[in-house]
Amino acid sequence: MQSLKLLTIAAALMIGVLLVAGCAPAAAPSASTEAPSVEAPSVAQPAPGERVKVRWFVGLGAGSDEGTFAPQNAFVERFNASQDKIELVLEIVANNAAYDTLATQIAAGNAPCVVGPVGIRGRDSFKGAWLDLQPLIDKYNYDLSDFDPSLIEFYQVKEEGQLGIPFAIFPSFVLYNKDLFDEAGLPYPPTRHGEPYVDENGVERDWNIDTLTELAKKLTVDANGNDATSPDFDPENIVQFGWMNQWTDPRGVGTFFGAGSLVDENGNAQIPEHWKAAWKWTYDGWWKDWFIPNGPYGGADFLQGPGGPFSSGNMGMIHIHLWYVAPWALGNVDFDWNIAATPNYRGTITAKMHADTFGILKGCPTPDEAFEVLTYMLSKEHANELLTIYGGMPARLSLQPEYFKLYNETNFPNKTDIHWETVVEAMAYADNPNHESWMPSFQETTDRYNEFWNYLANTPGVDFDAEVEKLRADLQKIFEAAR
């Protein structure tokens, strides 16, 4: 999704890691406040004159948070009132149960039709299960001219076909607490990518990882008011932190230093050197330099905001995606904040990208009707309705000019200084390969690197290089077993 198209939340498959690190919210309930039964009712063939039921499964990405229930249901009601052939049936499943629920339904031959919003991670967790949309695009002569061609190509998967139509993109950026910067007497980070940081002495500094680290230390404060650059700083009594890559996993943290993959061109396990550097930087930030909350600190009460550590008001800066800048995610915080550019690592800026769409599963018994639902969702007339719910930037070129104006008025009517231009600019720095892309034995691989990450987050004094090599060796075994 490296064009204009905001994305996905997606990163919530990492709930296990995030809970340990104290940076994820409690699992969202389903629309009925209880998770739906694993086996949803089968869709019987309609009698003459009856509507065809099309099931819409929500939970792999955005949409399982309580604040989204009412607007999603209202969207379904509008669709059902717009025609008399199809009855759209919404199924909302809490994110921490959605993957198992959908896998069970697929295995039982009872798959829903439309799934979404879903990002790359969610889609590739069910590799091979998605319907190639190209025959339906051709059959109905669906017009794709309002999309950047690169976004259409983004959803073309070798040997699987066109697995989606562009919907929303979510570039990433630095989100910072202006009040904490003001309290520390620090100038704000730059809003334009590639511009320098001008420090408190008026000196221009390259906006890179070193400058970010220094700022983060100055924003990390103990109970006595000493920051992490002070010789009197007490790491056992920290009350405010300067930095974290919030709500992501080891691949996302690695990508902060540059795009990469755990799978090399021959299908073998690898740990890119710049990812290893990013992990070591994070590990030192947890246990040596103390500007990132480690596992134990992640569970501290002072970091438990409605939208994770940043919304607690005790976090100086985070790296996050656009989906977070919404009332249902960030929360109604009582401090001022804004958006800044991602810093460079060794001269290269990488603002990892999330990208959402809606897909149709191969098991859908009524693919033509499902495609009608899909095209209604993604149409110029109705896409903004869903984008307002999920916080995504439109993939449709014609919708982009007015998007941020509408989004700001809808979600933050009293805040007029948000640097949306930074978000637009960030698209040029999207990661390729994407940090959520497919891996062999996706879930087993994910479990293993989560185990590795949790161990580091909760264990000081490890042999870092040895643990990284152990991870690579274990991933190699998993990859070989999957062949």
DRENDO-1510 file (C-alpha; in Angstrom, 1 decimal, always signed):
<recs>
REC; n; res; u; v; w
REC; 1; MET; +0.0; +0.0; +0.0 .
REC; 2; GLN; +2.7; +2.4; -0.7 .
REC; 3; SER; +0.5; +5.1; -2.3 .
REC; 4; LEU; -2.3; +7.1; -0.7 .
REC; 5; LYS; -4.2; +4.7; +1.3 .
REC; 6; LEU; -4.0; +4.6; +5.0 .
REC; 7; LEU; -3.6; +1.2; +7.1 .
REC; 8; THR; -4.7; -1.4; +9.2 .
REC; 9; ILE; -4.8; -1.9; +12.2 .
REC; 10; ALA; -3.5; -4.1; +12.2 .
REC; 11; ALA; -1.1; -5.4; +14.2 .
REC; 12; ALA; -3.4; -6.7; +16.8 .
REC; 13; LEU; -2.4; -10.4; +16.3 .
REC; 14; MET; +0.4; -9.4; +18.7 .
REC; 15; ILE; -2.0; -9.2; +21.7 .
REC; 16; GLY; +0.1; -11.7; +23.6 .
REC; 17; VAL; +3.3; -9.8; +23.3 .
REC; 18; LEU; +1.6; -6.4; +23.8 .
REC; 19; LEU; -0.1; -7.5; +27.0 .
REC; 20; VAL; +3.2; -8.6; +28.4 .
REC; 21; ALA; +4.8; -5.4; +27.5 .
REC; 22; GLY; +1.8; -3.5; +28.8 .
REC; 23; CYS; +1.1; -1.7; +25.5 .
REC; 24; ALA; -2.2; -3.2; +24.3 .
REC; 25; PRO; -5.8; -2.6; +25.5 .
REC; 26; ALA; -8.0; -5.3; +26.8 .
REC; 27; ALA; -9.5; -7.5; +24.2 .
REC; 28; ALA; -12.6; -5.9; +22.7 .
REC; 29; PRO; -15.9; -7.6; +23.2 .
REC; 30; SER; -18.1; -8.7; +20.3 .
REC; 31; ALA; -21.1; -6.6; +19.4 .
REC; 32; SER; -23.2; -8.6; +21.8 .
REC; 33; THR; -20.5; -8.3; +24.4 .
REC; 34; GLU; -20.0; -12.1; +24.1 .
REC; 35; ALA; -17.9; -13.7; +21.4 .
REC; 36; PRO; -20.1; -15.3; +18.8 .
REC; 37; SER; -20.2; -19.1; +18.7 .
REC; 38; VAL; -17.4; -20.5; +16.7 .
REC; 39; GLU; -19.7; -22.1; +14.1 .
REC; 40; ALA; -21.9; -19.4; +12.7 .
REC; 41; PRO; -25.2; -20.6; +11.2 .
REC; 42; SER; -25.0; -21.9; +7.7 .
REC; 43; VAL; -26.5; -19.8; +5.0 .
REC; 44; ALA; -29.3; -21.7; +3.5 .
REC; 45; GLN; -30.3; -21.2; -0.1 .
REC; 46; PRO; -33.0; -18.5; -0.2 .
REC; 47; ALA; -36.5; -19.4; -1.2 .
REC; 48; PRO; -37.9; -17.6; -4.3 .
REC; 49; GLY; -38.3; -13.9; -3.4 .
REC; 50; GLU; -36.1; -14.1; -0.3 .
REC; 51; ARG; -32.9; -12.2; +0.0 .
REC; 52; VAL; -29.5; -13.8; -0.3 .
REC; 53; LYS; -27.7; -13.6; +3.0 .
REC; 54; VAL; -24.1; -12.4; +2.8 .
REC; 55; ARG; -22.1; -12.7; +6.0 .
REC; 56; TRP; -19.5; -10.0; +6.8 .
REC; 57; PHE; -16.9; -11.1; +9.3 .
REC; 58; VAL; -15.2; -8.3; +11.3 .
REC; 59; GLY; -12.3; -8.9; +13.8 .
REC; 60; LEU; -9.0; -9.5; +12.0 .
REC; 61; GLY; -8.3; -5.8; +12.1 .
REC; 62; ALA; -10.3; -2.7; +13.1 .
REC; 63; GLY; -13.9; -2.9; +13.9 .
REC; 64; SER; -14.0; -5.1; +17.1 .
REC; 65; ASP; -13.7; -2.1; +19.4 .
REC; 66; GLU; -17.0; -1.1; +21.1 .
REC; 67; GLY; -17.0; +2.4; +19.7 .
REC; 68; THR; -17.2; +1.0; +16.1 .
REC; 69; PHE; -20.2; -1.3; +16.7 .
REC; 70; ALA; -23.0; +1.3; +16.2 .
REC; 71; PRO; -21.6; +2.9; +13.0 .
REC; 72; GLN; -20.9; -0.5; +11.5 .
REC; 73; ASN; -24.5; -1.7; +12.2 .
REC; 74; ALA; -25.8; +1.6; +10.8 .
REC; 75; PHE; -23.8; +0.9; +7.6 .
REC; 76; VAL; -25.3; -2.5; +7.3 .
REC; 77; GLU; -28.8; -1.1; +7.7 .
REC; 78; ARG; -28.2; +1.5; +5.0 .
REC; 79; PHE; -26.9; -1.2; +2.6 .
REC; 80; ASN; -29.9; -3.5; +3.3 .
REC; 81; ALA; -32.3; -0.6; +2.7 .
REC; 82; SER; -30.5; +0.3; -0.6 .
REC; 83; GLN; -31.7; -2.8; -2.5 .
REC; 84; ASP; -34.0; -5.9; -2.0 .
REC; 85; LYS; -31.8; -8.8; -3.2 .
REC; 86; ILE; -29.1; -9.1; -0.5 .
REC; 87; GLU; -29.3; -9.2; +3.3 .
REC; 88; LEU; -25.9; -8.3; +4.7 .
REC; 89; VAL; -25.3; -9.9; +8.1 .
REC; 90; LEU; -22.6; -8.5; +10.3 .
REC; 91; GLU; -20.5; -10.8; +12.5 .
REC; 92; ILE; -18.2; -9.0; +15.0 .
REC; 93; VAL; -15.6; -11.1; +16.8 .
REC; 94; ALA; -13.2; -9.9; +19.4 .
REC; 95; ASN; -9.7; -9.6; +17.9 .
REC; 96; ASN; -8.1; -12.1; +20.3 .
REC; 97; ALA; -10.6; -14.7; +19.2 .
REC; 98; ALA; -11.1; -13.8; +15.6 .
REC; 99; TYR; -8.3; -15.8; +14.0 .
REC; 100; ASP; -9.3; -19.0; +15.7 .
REC; 101; THR; -12.9; -18.4; +15.0 .
REC; 102; LEU; -12.4; -17.8; +11.3 .
REC; 103; ALA; -10.0; -20.7; +10.9 .
REC; 104; THR; -12.6; -23.0; +12.5 .
REC; 105; GLN; -15.4; -21.7; +10.2 .
REC; 106; ILE; -13.2; -22.2; +7.1 .
REC; 107; ALA; -12.2; -25.7; +8.2 .
REC; 108; ALA; -15.9; -26.6; +8.8 .
REC; 109; GLY; -16.9; -25.4; +5.3 .
REC; 110; ASN; -18.9; -22.6; +6.9 .
REC; 111; ALA; -16.8; -19.6; +5.8 .
REC; 112; PRO; -18.3; -16.1; +5.8 .
REC; 113; CYS; -18.2; -14.3; +2.5 .
REC; 114; VAL; -16.8; -10.8; +3.1 .
REC; 115; VAL; -13.9; -10.3; +5.6 .
REC; 116; GLY; -12.5; -7.0; +6.6 .
REC; 117; PRO; -11.1; -4.6; +7.2 .
REC; 118; VAL; -8.1; -6.8; +7.1 .
REC; 119; GLY; -4.4; -6.0; +6.6 .
REC; 120; ILE; -1.5; -7.9; +5.2 .
REC; 121; ARG; -0.9; -9.8; +8.3 .
REC; 122; GLY; -4.5; -10.9; +8.7 .
REC; 123; ARG; -4.8; -11.9; +5.1 .
REC; 124; ASP; -1.5; -13.8; +5.0 .
REC; 125; SER; -2.5; -15.7; +8.2 .
REC; 126; PHE; -5.0; -17.5; +5.9 .
REC; 127; LYS; -2.8; -17.9; +2.8 .
REC; 128; GLY; -4.6; -19.7; +0.0 .
REC; 129; ALA; -8.1; -19.1; +1.4 .
REC; 130; TRP; -8.9; -16.0; -0.6 .
REC; 131; LEU; -10.9; -15.7; -3.8 .
REC; 132; ASP; -9.2; -14.2; -6.8 .
REC; 133; LEU; -11.3; -11.2; -7.6 .
REC; 134; GLN; -10.1; -10.6; -11.1 .
REC; 135; PRO; -12.8; -12.8; -12.8 .
REC; 136; LEU; -15.5; -10.8; -10.9 .
REC; 137; ILE; -13.8; -7.5; -11.8 .
REC; 138; ASP; -13.8; -8.6; -15.4 .
REC; 139; LYS; -17.3; -10.0; -15.3 .
REC; 140; TYR; -18.8; -6.8; -14.0 .
REC; 141; ASN; -16.4; -4.4; -15.7 .
REC; 142; TYR; -15.5; -2.9; -12.4 .
REC; 143; ASP; -13.7; +0.5; -12.8 .
REC; 144; LEU; -10.3; +0.6; -11.2 .
REC; 145; SER; -9.2; +3.9; -12.7 .
REC; 146; ASP; -9.7; +5.9; -9.5 .
REC; 147; PHE; -6.8; +4.0; -7.8 .
REC; 148; ASP; -3.1; +4.4; -8.0 .
REC; 149; PRO; -2.0; +1.4; -10.2 .
REC; 150; SER; +0.7; +0.5; -7.6 .
REC; 151; LEU; -2.1; -0.1; -5.0 .
REC; 152; ILE; -3.9; -2.4; -7.3 .
REC; 153; GLU; -0.7; -4.3; -8.0 .
REC; 154; PHE; -0.1; -4.4; -4.2 .
REC; 155; TYR; -3.0; -6.9; -3.9 .
REC; 156; GLN; -1.9; -9.1; -6.8 .
REC; 157; VAL; -0.3; -12.2; -5.2 .
REC; 158; LYS; +1.6; -14.6; -7.3 .
REC; 159; GLU; -0.3; -17.8; -8.0 .
REC; 160; GLU; -3.3; -16.5; -6.1 .
REC; 161; GLY; -4.5; -13.6; -8.1 .
REC; 162; GLN; -6.1; -10.2; -7.2 .
REC; 163; LEU; -6.9; -10.7; -3.5 .
REC; 164; GLY; -8.3; -7.2; -2.8 .
REC; 165; ILE; -9.3; -3.8; -4.1 .
REC; 166; PRO; -7.6; -0.9; -2.4 .
REC; 167; PHE; -9.5; +0.7; +0.4 .
REC; 168; ALA; -7.4; +2.4; +3.1 .
REC; 169; ILE; -3.7; +3.0; +4.0 .
REC; 170; PHE; -2.2; +3.8; +7.4 .
REC; 171; PRO; +1.2; +5.3; +7.1 .
REC; 172; SER; +3.3; +5.5; +10.3 .
REC; 173; PHE; +4.9; +8.5; +12.1 .
REC; 174; VAL; +6.1; +9.8; +15.4 .
REC; 175; LEU; +3.2; +10.9; +17.8 .
REC; 176; TYR; +4.5; +13.1; +20.6 .
REC; 177; ASN; +3.1; +14.6; +23.8 .
REC; 178; LYS; +3.5; +18.4; +23.4 .
REC; 179; ASP; +2.9; +19.0; +27.1 .
REC; 180; LEU; +5.8; +16.8; +28.1 .
REC; 181; PHE; +8.1; +18.5; +25.6 .
REC; 182; ASP; +7.0; +21.9; +26.9 .
REC; 183; GLU; +7.6; +20.8; +30.5 .
REC; 184; ALA; +11.1; +19.6; +29.6 .
REC; 185; GLY; +11.9; +22.8; +27.7 .
REC; 186; LEU; +12.5; +20.8; +24.5 .
REC; 187; PRO; +11.5; +21.9; +20.9 .
REC; 188; TYR; +9.2; +19.6; +19.1 .
REC; 189; PRO; +10.5; +17.1; +16.5 .
REC; 190; PRO; +10.3; +18.0; +12.8 .
REC; 191; THR; +7.2; +17.6; +10.8 .
REC; 192; ARG; +8.8; +17.2; +7.4 .
REC; 193; HIS; +10.8; +14.1; +6.6 .
REC; 194; GLY; +14.5; +14.8; +6.1 .
REC; 195; GLU; +14.4; +18.1; +7.9 .
REC; 196; PRO; +16.7; +18.6; +10.9 .
REC; 197; TYR; +15.8; +18.8; +14.6 .
REC; 198; VAL; +16.5; +22.2; +16.0 .
REC; 199; ASP; +17.5; +21.6; +19.7 .
REC; 200; GLU; +16.9; +23.9; +22.7 .
REC; 201; ASN; +20.2; +25.7; +21.9 .
REC; 202; GLY; +19.1; +26.5; +18.3 .
REC; 203; VAL; +21.5; +23.9; +16.9 .
REC; 204; GLU; +20.4; +21.9; +13.9 .
REC; 205; ARG; +20.7; +18.1; +14.4 .
REC; 206; ASP; +20.1; +15.4; +11.9 .
REC; 207; TRP; +16.7; +13.8; +12.7 .
REC; 208; ASN; +18.1; +10.3; +13.1 .
REC; 209; ILE; +18.0; +7.5; +15.7 .
REC; 210; ASP; +20.8; +9.1; +17.8 .
REC; 211; THR; +18.9; +12.4; +18.1 .
REC; 212; LEU; +15.7; +10.5; +18.9 .
REC; 213; THR; +17.4; +8.5; +21.6 .
REC; 214; GLU; +18.8; +11.6; +23.2 .
REC; 215; LEU; +15.4; +13.3; +23.2 .
REC; 216; ALA; +13.8; +10.1; +24.6 .
REC; 217; LYS; +16.3; +10.0; +27.5 .
REC; 218; LYS; +15.5; +13.6; +28.4 .
REC; 219; LEU; +11.8; +12.8; +28.4 .
REC; 220; THR; +12.3; +9.8; +30.7 .
REC; 221; VAL; +11.9; +10.9; +34.3 .
REC; 222; ASP; +12.2; +9.3; +37.7 .
REC; 223; ALA; +10.1; +10.0; +40.8 .
REC; 224; ASN; +12.6; +12.7; +41.9 .
REC; 225; GLY; +12.4; +14.6; +38.6 .
REC; 226; ASN; +15.7; +13.4; +37.2 .
REC; 227; ASP; +15.8; +12.5; +33.6 .
REC; 228; ALA; +17.7; +9.5; +32.1 .
REC; 229; THR; +20.7; +11.6; +31.1 .
REC; 230; SER; +21.3; +12.6; +34.8 .
REC; 231; PRO; +23.9; +10.7; +37.0 .
REC; 232; ASP; +21.2; +10.8; +39.7 .
REC; 233; PHE; +18.6; +9.1; +37.6 .
REC; 234; ASP; +16.9; +6.2; +39.5 .
REC; 235; PRO; +15.9; +3.4; +37.0 .
REC; 236; GLU; +14.0; +1.6; +39.7 .
REC; 237; ASN; +11.5; +4.5; +40.1 .
REC; 238; ILE; +10.7; +5.7; +36.6 .
REC; 239; VAL; +7.4; +7.6; +36.3 .
REC; 240; GLN; +7.6; +8.8; +32.7 .
REC; 241; PHE; +9.1; +7.3; +29.6 .
REC; 242; GLY; +10.4; +8.9; +26.5 .
REC; 243; TRP; +9.8; +6.4; +23.7 .
REC; 244; MET; +8.4; +3.2; +22.4 .
REC; 245; ASN; +7.3; +1.5; +19.2 .
REC; 246; GLN; +3.8; +1.0; +20.4 .
REC; 247; TRP; +1.5; -1.9; +19.4 .
REC; 248; THR; +3.8; -3.7; +17.0 .
REC; 249; ASP; +6.0; -6.8; +17.0 .
REC; 250; PRO; +9.7; -7.7; +16.4 .
REC; 251; ARG; +9.2; -7.3; +12.7 .
REC; 252; GLY; +7.7; -3.9; +13.1 .
REC; 253; VAL; +10.5; -2.8; +15.5 .
REC; 254; GLY; +13.1; -4.1; +13.1 .
REC; 255; THR; +11.5; -2.1; +10.2 .
REC; 256; PHE; +11.9; +1.1; +12.2 .
REC; 257; PHE; +15.6; +0.8; +11.1 .
REC; 258; GLY; +14.7; -0.4; +7.5 .
REC; 259; ALA; +12.5; -2.8; +5.5 .
REC; 260; GLY; +13.4; -6.5; +5.7 .
REC; 261; SER; +12.1; -10.0; +6.1 .
REC; 262; LEU; +12.8; -13.1; +8.2 .
REC; 263; VAL; +12.7; -15.1; +5.0 .
REC; 264; ASP; +15.5; -14.9; +2.5 .
REC; 265; GLU; +15.1; -15.3; -1.3 .
REC; 266; ASN; +15.6; -19.1; -1.0 .
REC; 267; GLY; +13.1; -19.5; +1.8 .
REC; 268; ASN; +15.6; -19.8; +4.6 .
REC; 269; ALA; +15.5; -18.0; +7.9 .
REC; 270; GLN; +17.5; -14.9; +8.3 .
REC; 271; ILE; +17.9; -12.0; +10.7 .
REC; 272; PRO; +18.7; -8.8; +8.7 .
REC; 273; GLU; +21.6; -6.9; +10.3 .
REC; 274; HIS; +19.6; -3.7; +10.6 .
REC; 275; TRP; +16.8; -5.6; +12.3 .
REC; 276; LYS; +19.3; -7.0; +14.7 .
REC; 277; ALA; +20.6; -3.5; +15.4 .
REC; 278; ALA; +17.0; -2.2; +16.0 .
REC; 279; TRP; +16.4; -5.1; +18.4 .
REC; 280; LYS; +19.6; -4.4; +20.3 .
REC; 281; TRP; +18.8; -0.6; +20.4 .
REC; 282; THR; +15.4; -1.6; +21.9 .
REC; 283; TYR; +17.0; -4.0; +24.4 .
REC; 284; ASP; +19.4; -1.4; +25.6 .
REC; 285; GLY; +16.5; +1.1; +25.8 .
REC; 286; TRP; +14.8; -1.4; +28.1 .
REC; 287; TRP; +17.6; -2.4; +30.4 .
REC; 288; LYS; +20.6; -0.1; +30.0 .
REC; 289; ASP; +19.5; +3.4; +28.9 .
REC; 290; TRP; +16.0; +3.1; +30.4 .
REC; 291; PHE; +14.1; +5.3; +27.9 .
REC; 292; ILE; +11.7; +2.5; +26.7 .
REC; 293; PRO; +9.4; +0.6; +29.1 .
REC; 294; ASN; +10.4; -3.0; +29.4 .
REC; 295; GLY; +8.1; -5.9; +30.3 .
REC; 296; PRO; +7.8; -5.2; +34.1 .
REC; 297; TYR; +7.4; -1.4; +33.5 .
REC; 298; GLY; +4.9; -2.1; +30.8 .
REC; 299; GLY; +2.4; -3.3; +33.4 .
REC; 300; ALA; +2.8; -0.2; +35.6 .
REC; 301; ASP; -0.3; +1.7; +36.5 .
REC; 302; PHE; +1.1; +5.0; +35.3 .
REC; 303; LEU; +1.2; +3.7; +31.7 .
REC; 304; GLN; -2.3; +2.2; +31.5 .
REC; 305; GLY; -4.1; +4.8; +29.4 .
REC; 306; PRO; -7.3; +4.0; +27.5 .
REC; 307; GLY; -5.2; +3.7; +24.3 .
REC; 308; GLY; -2.1; +2.2; +25.8 .
REC; 309; PRO; +1.0; +3.9; +27.2 .
REC; 310; PHE; +0.9; +7.0; +25.1 .
REC; 311; SER; -2.7; +8.0; +26.1 .
REC; 312; SER; -1.7; +7.6; +29.7 .
REC; 313; GLY; +0.0; +11.0; +29.4 .
REC; 314; ASN; +3.3; +9.6; +30.7 .
REC; 315; MET; +4.9; +8.7; +27.4 .
REC; 316; GLY; +6.9; +11.3; +25.4 .
REC; 317; MET; +6.9; +9.8; +21.9 .
REC; 318; ILE; +5.7; +6.7; +20.1 .
REC; 319; HIS; +5.9; +5.4; +16.6 .
REC; 320; ILE; +2.5; +4.4; +15.4 .
REC; 321; HIS; +0.1; +4.2; +12.5 .
REC; 322; LEU; -2.7; +6.5; +11.4 .
REC; 323; TRP; -5.3; +4.1; +12.7 .
REC; 324; TYR; -4.3; +5.1; +16.2 .
REC; 325; VAL; -5.1; +8.7; +15.7 .
REC; 326; ALA; -8.8; +8.3; +16.3 .
REC; 327; PRO; -11.0; +8.7; +19.5 .
REC; 328; TRP; -11.7; +5.0; +19.8 .
REC; 329; ALA; -7.9; +4.2; +19.8 .
REC; 330; LEU; -6.1; +7.2; +21.3 .
REC; 331; GLY; -8.9; +8.0; +23.7 .
REC; 332; ASN; -10.1; +11.4; +24.9 .
REC; 333; VAL; -6.7; +12.4; +26.3 .
REC; 334; ASP; -6.3; +15.5; +28.5 .
REC; 335; PHE; -3.0; +16.6; +27.0 .
REC; 336; ASP; -1.9; +18.2; +23.7 .
REC; 337; TRP; -0.2; +16.1; +21.1 .
REC; 338; ASN; +0.8; +16.2; +17.4 .
REC; 339; ILE; +2.5; +14.3; +14.6 .
REC; 340; ALA; +6.1; +14.3; +13.6 .
REC; 341; ALA; +8.3; +12.7; +10.9 .
REC; 342; THR; +10.0; +9.3; +11.3 .
REC; 343; PRO; +13.7; +9.7; +11.9 .
REC; 344; ASN; +16.3; +8.1; +9.6 .
REC; 345; TYR; +18.6; +5.2; +10.4 .
REC; 346; ARG; +22.0; +5.6; +8.6 .
REC; 347; GLY; +20.4; +8.1; +6.2 .
REC; 348; THR; +17.4; +6.0; +5.3 .
REC; 349; ILE; +13.8; +6.8; +6.5 .
REC; 350; THR; +11.4; +3.9; +6.7 .
REC; 351; ALA; +7.8; +4.6; +7.8 .
REC; 352; LYS; +6.2; +1.2; +7.9 .
REC; 353; MET; +2.8; +0.9; +6.2 .
REC; 354; HIS; -0.4; -0.8; +7.2 .
REC; 355; ALA; -3.0; -1.3; +4.5 .
REC; 356; ASP; -6.5; -2.5; +4.8 .
REC; 357; THR; -9.1; -3.9; +2.4 .
REC; 358; PHE; -12.0; -6.3; +2.3 .
REC; 359; GLY; -11.6; -9.8; +0.8 .
REC; 360; ILE; -13.9; -12.6; -0.2 .
REC; 361; LEU; -13.2; -16.1; +0.9 .
REC; 362; LYS; -13.1; -19.0; -1.5 .
REC; 363; GLY; -15.7; -20.8; +0.7 .
REC; 364; CYS; -18.3; -18.1; +0.1 .
REC; 365; PRO; -21.4; -19.8; -1.4 .
REC; 366; THR; -22.6; -16.6; -3.1 .
REC; 367; PRO; -19.5; -14.8; -4.6 .
REC; 368; ASP; -21.4; -12.6; -7.0 .
REC; 369; GLU; -23.6; -11.2; -4.2 .
REC; 370; ALA; -20.5; -10.8; -2.0 .
REC; 371; PHE; -18.8; -8.9; -4.8 .
REC; 372; GLU; -21.8; -6.6; -5.0 .
REC; 373; VAL; -21.4; -5.9; -1.3 .
REC; 374; LEU; -17.7; -5.4; -1.7 .
REC; 375; THR; -18.1; -2.9; -4.5 .
REC; 376; TYR; -20.7; -1.0; -2.5 .
REC; 377; MET; -18.3; -0.8; +0.5 .
REC; 378; LEU; -15.4; +0.5; -1.7 .
REC; 379; SER; -17.5; +2.8; -3.9 .
REC; 380; LYS; -16.8; +6.5; -4.1 .
REC; 381; GLU; -20.2; +7.2; -2.5 .
REC; 382; HIS; -19.7; +4.9; +0.5 .
REC; 383; ALA; -16.0; +4.3; +1.2 .
REC; 384; ASN; -15.8; +7.5; +3.3 .
REC; 385; GLU; -18.5; +6.1; +5.6 .
REC; 386; LEU; -16.3; +3.2; +6.5 .
REC; 387; LEU; -13.1; +5.2; +6.4 .
REC; 388; THR; -14.6; +7.5; +9.1 .
REC; 389; ILE; -15.3; +4.5; +11.3 .
REC; 390; TYR; -11.9; +2.9; +10.9 .
REC; 391; GLY; -9.6; +5.9; +10.5 .
REC; 392; GLY; -8.1; +5.0; +7.2 .
REC; 393; MET; -6.9; +7.3; +4.5 .
REC; 394; PRO; -8.7; +6.6; +1.2 .
REC; 395; ALA; -7.1; +4.7; -1.6 .
REC; 396; ARG; -9.4; +6.4; -4.1 .
REC; 397; LEU; -7.6; +9.3; -5.6 .
REC; 398; SER; -10.8; +11.4; -5.9 .
REC; 399; LEU; -11.4; +11.1; -2.1 .
REC; 400; GLN; -8.0; +12.1; -0.9 .
REC; 401; PRO; -8.1; +15.9; -1.1 .
REC; 402; GLU; -11.0; +16.3; +1.3 .
REC; 403; TYR; -10.3; +13.3; +3.6 .
REC; 404; PHE; -8.2; +14.9; +6.3 .
REC; 405; LYS; -10.5; +18.0; +6.5 .
REC; 406; LEU; -13.5; +15.7; +7.1 .
REC; 407; TYR; -11.6; +13.4; +9.4 .
REC; 408; ASN; -10.4; +16.2; +11.5 .
REC; 409; GLU; -13.8; +17.8; +11.8 .
REC; 410; THR; -15.4; +14.5; +12.7 .
REC; 411; ASN; -12.9; +13.2; +15.2 .
REC; 412; PHE; -11.0; +16.2; +16.6 .
REC; 413; PRO; -13.2; +19.3; +16.0 .
REC; 414; ASN; -11.4; +21.4; +18.6 .
REC; 415; LYS; -7.9; +20.6; +17.4 .
REC; 416; THR; -6.9; +22.5; +14.3 .
REC; 417; ASP; -3.1; +22.1; +14.3 .
REC; 418; ILE; -2.6; +18.4; +13.5 .
REC; 419; HIS; +0.2; +17.9; +11.0 .
REC; 420; TRP; -1.7; +15.7; +8.5 .
REC; 421; GLU; +0.8; +16.7; +5.8 .
REC; 422; THR; +3.4; +14.5; +7.7 .
REC; 423; VAL; +1.1; +11.5; +7.2 .
REC; 424; VAL; +0.7; +12.1; +3.5 .
REC; 425; GLU; +4.4; +12.6; +3.1 .
REC; 426; ALA; +5.1; +9.3; +5.0 .
REC; 427; MET; +3.6; +7.3; +2.2 .
REC; 428; ALA; +6.8; +7.8; +0.2 .
REC; 429; TYR; +8.8; +5.9; +2.9 .
REC; 430; ALA; +6.6; +2.8; +3.1 .
REC; 431; ASP; +8.4; -0.5; +3.8 .
REC; 432; ASN; +8.9; -3.0; +1.0 .
REC; 433; PRO; +8.9; -5.9; +1.7 .
REC; 434; ASN; +6.1; -5.2; +4.2 .
REC; 435; HIS; +6.7; -6.1; +7.8 .
REC; 436; GLU; +3.4; -8.0; +7.9 .
REC; 437; SER; +4.0; -10.2; +4.9 .
REC; 438; TRP; +3.8; -14.0; +4.7 .
REC; 439; MET; +6.2; -16.3; +6.4 .
REC; 440; PRO; +6.3; -20.2; +6.4 .
REC; 441; SER; +4.1; -21.6; +9.2 .
REC; 442; PHE; +2.9; -18.1; +9.9 .
REC; 443; GLN; +1.4; -18.7; +13.3 .
REC; 444; GLU; +4.2; -21.0; +14.6 .
REC; 445; THR; +6.8; -18.5; +13.4 .
REC; 446; THR; +4.9; -15.7; +15.0 .
REC; 447; ASP; +4.7; -17.6; +18.3 .
REC; 448; ARG; +8.4; -18.2; +18.2 .
REC; 449; TYR; +9.5; -14.7; +17.7 .
REC; 450; ASN; +7.0; -13.5; +20.2 .
REC; 451; GLU; +8.5; -15.9; +22.7 .
REC; 452; PHE; +11.9; -14.4; +21.9 .
REC; 453; TRP; +10.6; -10.9; +22.3 .
REC; 454; ASN; +8.9; -11.5; +25.6 .
REC; 455; TYR; +12.0; -13.1; +26.9 .
REC; 456; LEU; +14.1; -10.1; +26.1 .
REC; 457; ALA; +11.5; -7.7; +27.4 .
REC; 458; ASN; +11.4; -9.4; +30.8 .
REC; 459; THR; +15.0; -10.5; +31.2 .
REC; 460; PRO; +18.0; -8.2; +31.8 .
REC; 461; GLY; +21.6; -9.4; +31.1 .
REC; 462; VAL; +20.9; -11.9; +28.3 .
REC; 463; ASP; +23.5; -12.9; +25.8 .
REC; 464; PHE; +21.8; -10.9; +23.0 .
REC; 465; ASP; +23.7; -12.3; +20.1 .
REC; 466; ALA; +23.2; -15.9; +21.3 .
REC; 467; GLU; +19.5; -15.3; +21.6 .
REC; 468; VAL; +19.2; -13.9; +18.1 .
REC; 469; GLU; +21.1; -16.8; +16.7 .
REC; 470; LYS; +18.9; -19.2; +18.6 .
REC; 471; LEU; +15.8; -17.5; +17.1 .
REC; 472; ARG; +17.2; -17.8; +13.6 .
REC; 473; ALA; +18.1; -21.5; +14.1 .
REC; 474; ASP; +14.6; -22.2; +15.5 .
REC; 475; LEU; +12.9; -20.4; +12.6 .
REC; 476; GLN; +15.0; -22.3; +10.1 .
REC; 477; LYS; +13.7; -25.6; +11.6 .
REC; 478; ILE; +10.1; -24.3; +11.4 .
REC; 479; PHE; +10.6; -23.3; +7.8 .
REC; 480; GLU; +12.1; -26.6; +6.8 .
REC; 481; ALA; +9.3; -28.5; +8.5 .
REC; 482; ALA; +6.8; -26.5; +6.4 .
REC; 483; ARG; +8.3; -27.4; +3.1 .
</recs>
